[in-house]
């Protein structure tokens, strides 16, 4: 088994991920900010779409957290002022 080869080709880049070519015609994507987030697939296009899905999910999670924070702040303000 050889070491994974970092994919430097522009066509193989996936935003927010480092991409590696593995033995057995497999691909691995490692998230740059969360190194525990590793995706693998034998089809590069499927790997790409999985990474896009992860990016979308992270944005949705961030938006949900921000909305909850705003909701809690508004609730606290409502409690103090008697109105929203």
C-alpha positions in Angstrom: 0.0 0.0 0.0 1.4 3.4 -1.0 0.9 6.7 0.8 -2.2 8.7 -0.3 -1.3 11.2 -3.0 -2.5 14.8 -2.5 -4.5 15.8 -5.5 -3.1 19.1 -6.8 -5.0 19.2 -10.1 -7.4 22.1 -10.2 -10.2 19.8 -11.4 -9.9 17.6 -8.3 -10.1 20.5 -5.8 -13.1 20.6 -3.4 -13.6 23.8 -1.4 -12.9 23.4 2.3 -11.4 19.9 1.8 -8.0 18.5 1.1 -8.3 15.7 -1.5 -6.2 12.6 -1.7 -6.0 9.7 -4.2 -5.8 6.3 -2.5 -4.9 2.9 -3.7 -7.6 0.9 -5.4 -9.0 3.9 -7.3 -10.5 5.5 -4.1 -10.6 9.1 -3.1 -10.4 10.7 0.4 -11.4 14.2 1.4 -10.4 15.7 4.7 -12.1 18.8 6.0 -9.5 21.6 6.5 -11.0 22.9 9.7 -12.3 19.6 11.2 -9.7 16.9 10.5 -12.0 14.3 12.1 -14.4 14.8 9.1 -13.1 12.4 6.5 -15.1 11.2 3.5 -14.0 8.4 1.1 -15.5 7.2 -2.1 -14.5 5.2 -5.2 -16.1 7.8 -7.5 -14.7 11.3 -7.4 -17.9 12.9 -8.5 -19.8 11.2 -5.7 -17.1 12.3 -3.2 -17.5 15.9 -4.5 -21.3 15.8 -4.0 -20.9 14.3 -0.5 -18.5 17.2 0.3 -21.0 19.7 -1.1 -23.7 18.1 1.1 -21.4 18.5 4.2 -20.8 22.1 3.4 -24.5 22.8 3.0 -25.2 21.0 6.3 -22.6 23.0 8.1 -24.1 26.3 6.8 -27.6 25.2 7.8 -26.4 24.2 11.3 -24.6 27.5 11.7 -27.8 29.4 10.7 -29.9 27.3 13.0 -27.6 28.1 15.9 -27.6 31.8 15.1 -31.4 31.8 14.9 -31.6 30.1 18.3 -29.3 32.6 19.8 -31.3 35.5 18.4 -34.5 33.8 19.7 -33.1 33.4 23.2 -31.9 37.1 23.2 -35.3 38.2 22.0 -37.0 36.1 24.7 -34.7 37.6 27.4 -35.5 41.1 26.1 -39.2 40.3 26.1 -39.0 39.1 29.7 -37.3 42.4 30.8 -39.4 44.9 28.7 -42.7 43.1 28.7 -42.9 43.1 24.8 -41.1 41.6 21.8 
